[in-house]
Each structure stands twice: as structure tokens, then as C-alpha cells.
């Protein structure tokens, strides 16, 4: 194996002069002459994507990876929801249902949530802060290339590998089940492979976090101060700090669990071991929610004002609330453990902090609403997804406040209420903000425009499907329906069937999104204006669009076509009244 790795390194050194390589491809902070030189130096074809250290290329790789993981995790849950349309077992066995349940959660949180955020941050953070590239471009590339093997390890149980079956521990991997107690399915190597895949994804996230912190601190343009740093960069900086403290703890807990499973140690297989795992896991697990939601908040805080025709209201308070969430997030983990019998005095303190952390989130929500108040609202597709984000985030946040109260949590704990609350945040908020960013920046990374009508169909189907599916789950929780069950009592059948209809509506919306995304990338109207959203009319152009304008001007100089007028939100010209 060592000889093989040396041979691969030698071959790569032969096909490319690494010393002359520069990450600035297709732009950066340089002018036209340098850009043309770089495009000649950069490899082409598959070698380009395998060896690139350009932050924009790596952002594209993260984006492709995240969307593939989103599709895999989404199809898993559609199969589960179809099964749940009937109270008894119809399509799946109990064990396969549990396998899908486990892999769906881990896929969406670790293989979609974190990478899709890294896609935006890798591509746009250097452009927003005026940096040439990331502080450590090669570490940036390594961080991405750890993710494909992580996915293969996590999904290994679904591949036709002899004597390996998927993990069935749920995404929380509670011990003693995940420690392999007894002689059930959890002794299988599929659990070990999943744990190793999670460990790889954590190493990747930690490397990326160090890189973003170093980049924002040291690579900013001299004109970019802490006072005028954009809100998206603030949220990525806070997220990176959370990752730096949270993910290594998860890695340590996974290592201890692997030692218990394979080397006979007793970290979690003794009295109190199950509670120890929950403390370690949730000390990571609750900051992980904010690791996932803070950057989408940054995207909404950046995009929403652009289509409200005014600057973000209370910018400093949005920044302060971001930092407050980052600090408070490490003091709320035990609210997941109210039902475990921990000391009531500890429960009371965690309840207080869990209620307090709702305040900075509420500050952001009021700032977004106030930004739209009396603004010149343009209901473009990115703006619709931003408004949908705010709406769903309010429902997800309010349902979470109820769970922070100990008496209510003891009743609703481990019911579908928790599933509905959590999915209002991860699908109704995080995914919606991701879609807003994808549509808003679509002209920059594709050079084309998407189809407006299909984009709005995507929004409305997603909005209807999300609220139908997950609000029904909230009602199921009030009715006492426990989570993680493949079968249920007949009285819950109607509600489950409504949730399944909502999930199928969501599926149709995402199919439209994929079609629009791919077809527009290949054949959409070519963008020839560096300000396709007419942000200059309200003096709201940010630096990535300035970079995009320079890129287009360079293309015209090199033989591109003359600029023509482009619609604000799609391929057709719109009037002022259409933008209201």
C-alpha cells in the first residue's frame, strides 16, 4: 500500500507542476491578464477536480456532494413515509425501517447539512472579504476529500457486502444498544463502519472550521474591518468556533464507543454508561443544531434585505445575537435528558438557559420582519424562500420553547411532537435558506439564470409539503404517538396518511428543483449583466457581485458578446409592478 501511495504521488507530481499552481481560477482578486494566465495553468477535465485547491471549485464539489446526499436521505424518508401510510407492516420489515431511520438522520445532518453550508462558505467567503483564497487551500481540499469515503462507510450496510448490515441505532446511537450489548443486530460490523464514517466527517468539519477562522482573521482585505464584515461571514466564524469545540468531543465519544465494541473496554457498558453517552453526545448534539442553523440565518440576513430594498435592520444586534447563540448553545445540552431522572436542580438550570437561548433567535426574527416592514418587496424566488424560512423558523422555534419547559417535555418527550419541531428547523428553515442561497447566487456559479416559474413552483410545493407533513407530526405528538415506531395504533392512521401526502408533495417539489437546476445550468439564459438582481438601484451590491462584474468584463474583453438586459428573476423582462 505504501508503494502504491508513493506511485500515485509521483504520478500527480509528473502531470502538474505544483509549485507553479495557483488557486485563482476564473477570477479572484486579480485582473484580467492574471486571470488568463491562471486559466492556462489550471488542469482540465477530471484532473482539475481531483487536484484543485481553488476555493470556488471546492465549493462546487461540496455543493454537488451535499445535493446528492440530500437526494439519498430524502428518498430514504419517502420510503419510510409510504410505509407509515398503513398502521401495520406492509412494504418494509422492522429492521429495515430502523436502518432507513438511522441512515436518514445521519445523512441529512452530517452528509447534507454541514457540507451544503461548506459549499456556500467555500465559494463566497473569500469573495465577500476580498481574499485571494482560503488561508490553507490544500487543507481545504483534504477536508472535502474525506467526505466521500465517510459517506461510503456510513452507507456501507446497504451495499451487497457479506455479513454487513446497516446500523439500526437511530442517529443518536444511544448506549447500551450501540455498544453491542446482547447478540442482536448492533453487534454487526455495519455499526462500526458507520461510526468510522462519522469520525471522518467530524475530522473534515474540524479542518474546515480551522481554515475559516484563519481565513476570516488573516486574509481579509484591508478595507474589510470587523465593523463592516458581512453578516454571512460573522455566522460562519461563529459556526466554525462551535465546530472547533463540539466535533472533537463527538470524535472522542465515538472512539470510546468503538473501543467498547471491539476491545472490551467499559466506558458505556457499566452502570451510568448510558447517561455518560447522553451527556457526551448532547454536549455535541445541541451545538450541532446551531452549527447547522447559524449559517442559513446568515444567508437569509444577507439575501432578504436585497429584495426588501433596504439594509438589514439592526445589523449589530444580529451580530451580537449570533455570538450569544454561539456561547449559550453549550449550556443547554441536558434539556434532551429531562426524562432520564437527572437531579431536578440541574434540570431547572438547563431549563432556564434553554428558555434564554430563544431570545437571540427572536431578536433575529424581529430584525428580519422589520427589514421587510415598509420595504420595496420583490417576490423573487430567493425572497420567497427567505420569507418561508422566517415563517417556518417561527413555528419551529415556538414549539421548541415548549420543549424547554420540564413539565411539558416530560409529556411530549420521544413523541412525534419532537420530530415535527426538529424538522420545522432542519427542513423548513435550514433547507429553505439553502434554496434561497442557491437561487440568489445561481448566476455567479453557473453564468446563467434559472426558470422563474419552476423556481416558484418549487417554493410553493416545498412550503405546502413542509407544513402539511410536520404540523401533522406536531398534532400526532399531542395525541401521544411515539417516535421511531414502524407500526402504530389505527387511530393515528389518518394523521400519518396526511403526513405521507405532504412528504410526496415535498418530493414533487424537489424533482422540479433538480430539473430546473440542471436544465438551467446547461441551457438557461446566459447572464451578461454583473448585477442581474438590479441591486445597484438600492445601493445594495455586495463584493461578490462586484467580482462577478469584473469576471464578465474580462470575458467580453477576451471575445465575449456585448451585454444585454436581463430580467431580475428569470429569463423574461419584468416591469416595476411585477417586482412588488
Protein Blocks (a to p, Z undefined) as FASTA:
>chain_A
ZZmmmmmmmmmmmmpcfklpcfbghiajddfklmmmmmmmpcghjllmmmgcbfklmmmm
mmmmmmmmmmmmmmmmmmmmmmmmpmbdfkbcfklmmmmmmmmmmmmmmmmmmmmmmmmm
mmmmmmmnopabdfblmlmmmmmmmmmmmmmmmmmmmpccehiacdfebjnlpafklnop
ajbfklpmklmmmmmmmmmmmmmmmmmmmmmmmmmmmmpcfklcfklgcfklmmmmmmmm
mmmmmmmmmmmmmmmmmmmmmnopafllcghklmmmmmmmmmmmmmmmmmmmmmmmmmmm
mmmmmmnopacehklmmmmmmmmmmmmmmmmmmmmmmmnopafklmmmmmmmmmmmmmmm
mmmmmmmmmmmgopacdfdfklmmmmmmmmmmmmmmmmmmmmmpmklmmmmgoiaklmmm
mmmmmmmmmmmmmmmmmmmmmmmmnopacdfklmmmmmmmmmmmmmmmmmmmmmmmmnop
aghiabdcfklmmmmmmmmmmmmmmmmmmmmmmmmmmmmmmmmccdfbfblnommmnopa
cfklmmmmmmmmmmmmnopacdddddfbbjbdcdfklmZZ
